[in-house]
Amino acid sequence: MSTRSDDSRPFGYRFAIGLIRPLLMALTRRDWSGAEHLPTEGGWVVCTNHTSHLDPLAFAHFMVDQGRAPRFLGKNEVFTVPVVGAILRSADQIPVYRESGRASDAYRAAVEAVRAGKCVAIYPEGTLTRDPGLWPMRGKTGAARVALETRCPVVPVATWGPHELLAPYGRRLRLFPRRTMHVRAGAPVPLDDLYGRPVTAELLAEATDRIIDAITAELEVVRGERAPAQRFDPRREGVTRTGRPRRLRDAS
C-alpha cells in the first residue's frame, strides 16, 4: 500500500528556505504550472533541465511552493564549501562524486531515499547544457537507473529564466529588470514497459531518452518554440562533458 510522500524538512532545509525564499520573492517573478502532476504518495524522481547555476534555486522554489521537499543530487565539491556544505548535509541532500570510484554512492543513496518515500531531484544532463540554444542535451543514465530499480514515477520539469539572471558559467548577476522564473511540470514519463527487462546500456539509453524527451516537450511549451531535431551530444561535438565547455583537443 502506498504511503504519503516524505516531505519532511530537516533543520538545514528550513534554514535554507527561510534565508533564500524571501530573496527570490523580492528579486524574481514566478510562472509556475503543472503542479497537478507531482505525486503525493510514495517515493519518486523529478528531473529538470540545466542552463544556469541558479537553476536549483528556481526549481526548489517551485517545489517548495507546492509543499514538496526534494532531495537534490549535487556535485560533491559544493558539499565541501564552508557553511554551504554544512547546510546541505543537514538538509539531507545527496553528494555526487563525479568521474570517481565513488560515483555509485549517489545512486545507492538516491535509491534508498526513493524507497523511504522521498522525492529525489536529478539533473539528467549531469551538468549545464552545452547546447548553443540552451536546449537539453544528451543525458546521463543516473535518473533512469534509479527509476528502473525502484519503479517509481519520474516527473519531467522544464525550468527557464535563471539563465537571464546568471548566464551559463557567468559570474555577474543581472537582477534588473526583474526576471520571470518559468517552471512547468509534466505528466510522469511512461517507463512501465521497461520494467523487469535486463538492465543493458540500450535499455538505460532508451529510458534516459524518454526522460530528456519529456523535459524538452515541456520546455517547448514554456519557450513557445520547437527544439532542434537532433539533440546536442558533447561527445559527438568534441566538447568537454563537465566544467566550462572546451573542445577536447584544447583540453588535452
ROVEX-522918 format. One line per 5 residues: number of its first residue (from 0); their letters; for each residue z, y, x of C-alpha. Coordinates in nm, 2 decimals. Layout:
% residues N
NUM> A> Z,Y,X | ...
***
This chain:
% residues 252
0> MSTRS> 0.00,0.00,0.00 | -0.09,0.34,0.14 | 0.18,0.59,0.22 | 0.16,0.97,0.22 | 0.02,1.11,0.55
5> DDSRP> 0.28,1.21,0.80 | 0.25,1.59,0.81 | 0.59,1.64,0.98 | 0.62,1.93,1.22 | 0.84,1.89,1.52
10> FGYRF> 1.01,2.20,1.68 | 0.72,2.27,1.91 | 0.48,2.26,1.62 | 0.69,2.50,1.41 | 0.73,2.73,1.71
15> AIGLI> 0.36,2.75,1.78 | 0.28,2.82,1.41 | 0.54,3.10,1.40 | 0.40,3.25,1.71 | 0.03,3.22,1.67
20> RPLLM> -0.04,3.22,1.29 | 0.07,3.59,1.24 | -0.17,3.69,1.52 | -0.46,3.51,1.37 | -0.39,3.65,1.02
25> ALTRR> -0.39,4.00,1.17 | -0.69,3.96,1.41 | -0.93,3.74,1.21 | -1.08,3.69,0.87 | -1.09,3.34,0.72
30> DWSGA> -1.36,3.14,0.53 | -1.20,2.80,0.45 | -1.38,2.54,0.24 | -1.39,2.16,0.18 | -1.01,2.11,0.18
35> EHLPT> -1.05,1.87,-0.11 | -1.19,1.62,0.14 | -0.87,1.60,0.35 | -0.69,1.27,0.28 | -0.33,1.28,0.15
40> EGGWV> -0.24,0.92,0.22 | -0.22,0.71,0.54 | -0.34,0.80,0.89 | -0.68,0.95,0.95 | -0.90,1.12,1.21
45> VCTNH> -1.05,1.46,1.18 | -1.34,1.57,1.41 | -1.49,1.91,1.47 | -1.75,2.08,1.70 | -1.65,2.28,2.01
50> TSHLD> -1.81,2.62,2.10 | -1.51,2.82,2.24 | -1.17,2.76,2.40 | -1.04,2.94,2.09 | -1.18,2.67,1.85
55> PLAFA> -0.84,2.48,1.83 | -0.67,2.79,1.71 | -0.91,2.85,1.42 | -0.93,2.48,1.34 | -0.55,2.43,1.35
60> HFMVD> -0.51,2.75,1.13 | -0.73,2.59,0.87 | -0.54,2.26,0.88 | -0.20,2.42,0.87 | -0.31,2.63,0.57
65> QGRAP> -0.40,2.31,0.39 | -0.05,2.17,0.46 | -0.17,1.94,0.74 | -0.02,1.89,1.09 | -0.29,1.73,1.31
70> RFLGK> -0.20,1.58,1.64 | -0.46,1.71,1.89 | -0.61,1.52,2.18 | -0.63,1.78,2.46 | -0.71,1.76,2.83
75> NEVFT> -0.41,1.68,3.04 | -0.45,2.00,3.25 | -0.33,2.21,2.96 | -0.01,2.00,2.93 | 0.08,2.09,3.29
80> VPVVG> 0.08,2.47,3.23 | 0.43,2.61,3.23 | 0.58,2.68,2.89 | 0.25,2.59,2.71 | 0.28,2.23,2.83
85> AILRS> 0.64,2.20,2.71 | 0.54,2.34,2.37 | 0.25,2.09,2.34 | 0.47,1.80,2.43 | 0.74,1.89,2.19
90> ADQIP> 0.47,1.94,1.92 | 0.38,1.57,1.95 | 0.03,1.64,2.09 | -0.17,1.38,2.29 | -0.29,1.44,2.65
95> VYRES> -0.63,1.31,2.76 | -0.67,1.21,3.13 | -1.05,1.27,3.16 | -1.25,1.09,3.42 | -0.95,0.89,3.54
100> GRASD> -0.79,0.55,3.53 | -0.55,0.67,3.26 | -0.83,0.77,3.01 | -0.74,0.48,2.79 | -0.38,0.61,2.74
105> AYRAA> -0.51,0.87,2.49 | -0.69,0.61,2.30 | -0.38,0.39,2.26 | -0.17,0.70,2.16 | -0.43,0.80,1.90
110> VEAVR> -0.44,0.45,1.75 | -0.06,0.44,1.73 | -0.05,0.79,1.57 | -0.30,0.69,1.31 | -0.11,0.37,1.23
115> AGKCV> 0.20,0.58,1.20 | 0.03,0.77,0.92 | -0.06,1.08,1.12 | -0.37,1.29,1.13 | -0.53,1.29,1.47
120> AIYPE> -0.78,1.57,1.57 | -1.05,1.47,1.81 | -1.33,1.68,1.96 | -1.60,1.40,1.98 | -1.81,1.61,2.23
125> GTLTR> -1.53,1.59,2.47 | -1.58,1.95,2.60 | -1.76,2.27,2.50 | -2.11,2.21,2.38 | -2.39,2.26,2.64
130> DPGLW> -2.65,2.31,2.36 | -2.81,2.66,2.41 | -2.78,2.73,2.04 | -2.42,2.60,2.02 | -2.50,2.31,1.80
135> PMRGK> -2.31,1.98,1.85 | -2.43,1.79,2.15 | -2.43,1.42,2.21 | -2.08,1.28,2.15 | -1.84,1.05,2.34
140> TGAAR> -1.71,0.74,2.18 | -1.34,0.81,2.16 | -1.32,0.90,1.79 | -1.54,0.61,1.69 | -1.32,0.37,1.89
145> VALET> -1.01,0.49,1.71 | -1.18,0.48,1.37 | -1.32,0.13,1.41 | -0.99,0.00,1.54 | -0.78,0.14,1.26
150> RCPVV> -1.04,0.15,0.98 | -0.91,0.50,0.89 | -1.11,0.78,0.73 | -1.29,1.01,0.96 | -1.34,1.37,0.82
155> PVATW> -1.61,1.59,0.98 | -1.53,1.96,1.01 | -1.75,2.24,1.11 | -1.59,2.54,1.30 | -1.79,2.86,1.35
160> GPHEL> -1.68,3.20,1.46 | -1.44,3.16,1.75 | -1.73,3.19,2.00 | -1.76,3.55,1.88 | -1.40,3.62,1.98
165> LAPYG> -1.44,3.44,2.31 | -1.78,3.32,2.44 | -1.81,2.97,2.59 | -1.63,2.98,2.93 | -1.59,3.36,2.87
170> RRLRL> -1.28,3.55,2.99 | -1.30,3.86,2.77 | -1.17,3.87,2.42 | -1.38,4.06,2.17 | -1.13,4.15,1.90
175> FPRRT> -1.31,4.43,1.71 | -1.47,4.44,1.47 | -1.25,4.17,1.32 | -1.44,3.83,1.32 | -1.45,3.57,1.04
180> MHVRA> -1.35,3.22,1.13 | -1.55,2.97,0.92 | -1.41,2.62,0.89 | -1.56,2.37,0.65 | -1.46,2.01,0.59
185> GAPVP> -1.69,1.74,0.46 | -1.66,1.40,0.30 | -1.53,1.12,0.52 | -1.81,0.96,0.74 | -1.92,0.63,0.60
190> LDDLY> -1.83,0.36,0.86 | -1.73,0.07,0.64 | -2.04,-0.13,0.71 | -1.95,-0.13,1.08 | -1.60,-0.28,1.04
195> GRPVT> -1.55,-0.63,1.17 | -1.86,-0.63,1.40 | -1.83,-0.69,1.77 | -1.75,-0.36,1.94 | -2.05,-0.31,2.16
200> AELLA> -2.20,0.00,2.32 | -2.46,0.00,2.05 | -2.20,-0.01,1.77 | -2.00,0.27,1.92 | -2.31,0.48,1.97
205> EATDR> -2.40,0.43,1.60 | -2.06,0.53,1.48 | -2.05,0.83,1.71 | -2.39,0.95,1.60 | -2.28,0.93,1.24
210> IIDAI> -1.98,1.14,1.31 | -2.18,1.40,1.50 | -2.45,1.40,1.23 | -2.18,1.47,0.97 | -2.03,1.76,1.16
215> TAELE> -2.38,1.90,1.22 | -2.46,1.88,0.85 | -2.15,2.08,0.76 | -2.23,2.33,1.04 | -2.58,2.38,0.90
220> VVRGE> -2.43,2.48,0.57 | -2.19,2.73,0.74 | -2.47,2.88,0.96 | -2.74,2.87,0.69 | -2.99,2.72,0.93
225> RAPAQ> -3.12,2.38,1.05 | -3.01,2.22,1.37 | -3.27,2.12,1.63 | -3.43,1.78,1.55 | -3.32,1.64,1.89
230> RFDPR> -2.96,1.65,1.99 | -2.88,1.80,2.33 | -2.78,1.54,2.58 | -2.63,1.67,2.91 | -2.73,1.36,3.10
235> REGVT> -3.09,1.38,2.99 | -3.09,1.75,3.07 | -2.93,1.71,3.41 | -2.62,1.92,3.32 | -2.26,1.85,3.43
240> RTGRP> -2.06,1.69,3.15 | -1.73,1.88,3.20 | -1.64,2.22,3.33 | -1.86,2.52,3.34 | -2.22,2.39,3.29
245> RRLRD> -2.42,2.35,3.61 | -2.73,2.15,3.70 | -2.63,1.82,3.85 | -2.84,1.89,4.16 | -2.64,2.21,4.21
250> AS> -2.31,2.03,4.16 | -2.36,1.77,4.43
***
